[in-house]
Amino acid sequence: MRYTVSFNFHEKPPIEIITPADNAGIEVGQAAFALQRLDCMDVKSVSEFLKAFRSTQLILNGKRVGGTALLSILQLEQADMQAFIETVLLVPFSWRLNTVLPSRRLAVFHHKTPRLERIHRHFQGIALRPVAATRTEIFTALKWGDLRESVLSEQSENETQPEEKPKPNRSERIIIEWENAWKNRESQPDRFNSALAEYNSLTWRYETDNLPAIAWLELYLLAEHNIKVKQCRKCKGYFVPWPANVQSCGKCRQDTTRQALHQANLPEDKKALVKKKNAQFQKEKRKKLKVLKLREEGKSIQEIAKIIGIGEWRVKELIALEKKER
């Protein structure tokens, strides 16, 4: 399996895109942190790890590795990466290196590890080439959409008339603009060239068929850019914290917020009531955002009330509430 990896450390948080892979994340450290969560003595766990990266075996130095040898190699890689993370990237650090940047801690790891030459051999099979690829911010827009605009375009049955179509959000507009430019690339070459420049930029793409090499590449690039790593309080896995004060990874964070922990201890009838209140709150929030957007477009209070289907007094109330919150 030939993998391609690209990074963008200018984004906050930084972005990594691995292809091919079945995981939907764009966080830096996908391969390395997935390998750390691996139970190397469990064949099923190893199989799921390889399946996530669309592989059935490893390729090291041009040789295919499977069976018991695969388990032993993964266990060795896991131990070395664990030592790298704890020495170079982990926060907080128990030793006096706590205030030292990761790029400077690297010398300590190189001094301590007995298998440095073996780690360096992973990088011999990595090819680096410049490509004009889709900008990562465009990729994230296509992946997640623009939250604010999608919220504004989302309308409930009581807020819109049956014949009224919601406006396309940012993701849909990007797709529509690109498809139109592609269809008319011969008749309108200037428009197509403009679209190419708008949605693409120079990026460096790493290529290798060695999956552990990708994991080591991630860790060294994190150290180079002085990006620190934390250990999740719940699942004990490693992750790049964003914002810097979070204590749980993204998968666990939604279940470890104060509100989620409180609701987990509620009886079922109270849970249903809280869920209903939250739904009502989100509905009112969408309504308020819609009112503000229409007001910014120059619509009158009477027009807004007619479009949304609420009273004029409610429109005035929402506008006054927004001014008060400012």
C-alpha positions, 0 to 999 in steps of 0.5 A, spaced: 500 500 500 502 506 497 501 512 502 501 519 501 501 524 507 501 532 507 501 537 513 499 544 514 502 546 521 500 554 519 493 552 521 491 552 528 490 546 530 495 543 525 492 538 520 494 532 517 491 528 511 493 521 510 490 517 504 488 512 503 485 511 510 478 509 513 479 514 519 475 520 518 480 525 522 485 530 520 489 531 526 496 530 526 499 524 529 493 519 527 498 513 525 502 514 531 497 515 536 493 509 533 499 505 534 500 507 541 492 505 543 494 498 539 494 492 544 500 488 540 498 481 543 491 482 541 490 479 533 483 482 533 486 489 535 492 489 530 487 487 524 483 493 526 489 498 526 491 495 519 484 495 516 483 503 518 489 504 514 487 499 508 492 494 509 493 487 512 500 487 513 506 491 514 512 493 509 519 494 512 525 495 507 521 493 501 519 486 505 512 484 507 511 482 514 506 478 517 504 473 522 508 473 529 513 477 526 508 483 525 506 483 532 513 483 535 515 489 530 509 493 532 510 491 539 518 494 538 515 500 535 510 502 540 515 501 545 520 506 542 514 511 540 512 511 547 519 513 549 519 518 544 513 521 546 514 521 554 521 524 553 520 529 547 513 531 546 509 529 553 506 535 557 507 535 563 514 532 564 516 530 570 523 532 569 527 539 569 525 538 561 518 541 562 520 548 560 524 546 554 521 546 547 520 539 544 525 540 538 531 541 544 528 535 548 530 531 541 537 530 543 535 527 550 531 521 546 537 520 541 542 520 547 538 515 551 535 510 545 539 504 543 535 503 536 536 510 533 539 507 527 533 502 526 529 508 527 532 512 522 532 507 517 524 508 516 526 515 513 530 512 507 524 510 504 520 516 504 519 520 498 518 528 498 515 532 492 512 538 491 504 538 489 499 543 487 494 540 492 487 542 495 488 547 500 487 544 507 482 550 509 478 548 503 478 541 505 476 542 512 470 546 509 468 541 504 469 536 510 465 539 516 462 545 512 461 552 515 457 551 521 455 558 522 452 558 514 449 551 515 445 553 521 443 559 518 440 555 512 437 550 516 430 552 517 425 548 521 418 546 518 415 552 522 420 557 520 419 556 512 414 555 507 414 549 503 416 552 496 422 556 499 429 553 498 434 553 503 441 557 500 447 553 499 452 553 505 459 554 504 461 547 502 455 546 497 458 553 494 465 551 493 462 544 490 458 548 485 463 553 483 468 548 482 463 543 478 461 549 473 469 551 472 471 544 470 465 543 465 467 550 462 474 549 462 475 549 455 470 555 453 472 559 459 479 557 461 480 564 465 475 562 469 478 555 470 485 558 472 482 562 477 478 556 480 485 552 480 488 558 484 483 559 488 482 552 491 489 549 490 496 551 493 503 548 494 504 543 499 509 538 500 507 531 499 510 525 503 510 518 500 511 511 502 509 504 503 511 503 510 506 505 515 511 505 521 515 511 517 508 515 517 508 514 525 515 516 526 514 522 521 508 525 525 512 525 531 519 528 528 514 533 525 511 535 532 517 536 535 520 540 529 514 545 530 514 545 538 507 542 538 506 538 545 502 532 546 497 530 552 495 524 555 487 523 555 485 523 562 479 518 560 482 513 555 489 514 556 491 515 549 495 521 546 493 527 543 495 534 540 491 539 545 487 544 542 485 549 545 492 548 550 488 547 556 484 541 554 485 535 558 481 530 554 482 528 547 476 529 542 473 523 542 472 523 550 471 530 550 464 530 549 463 525 554 467 528 559 464 535 559 461 538 566 454 538 563 455 531 560 457 528 566 451 531 570 446 529 565 449 522 565 447 521 573 440 524 571 434 519 571 431 517 564 425 522 565 429 528 567 434 526 561 428 527 556 426 533 559 433 536 558 434 533 551 427 537 550 430 544 553 436 543 549 432 542 542 428 548 544 434 552 545 438 550 539 431 552 535 431 559 538 438 560 537 437 558 529 431 563 529 436 568 532 441 567 527 436 567 521 433 574 524 440 577 525 442 575 518 436 578 514 437 584 518 444 585 516 441 584 509 437 590 510 430 587 511 425 590 515 422 588 521 416 586 517 419 583 512 423 578 517 417 577 521 413 574 514 419 570 512 420 567 518 413 566 521 414 570 527 411 576 530 414 583 529 414 584 537 419 577 537 423 580 531 424 586 535 426 582 542 431 578 538 434 584 535 434 588 542 437 582 545 443 581 541 445 589 542 444 587 549 449 581 549 454 586 545 
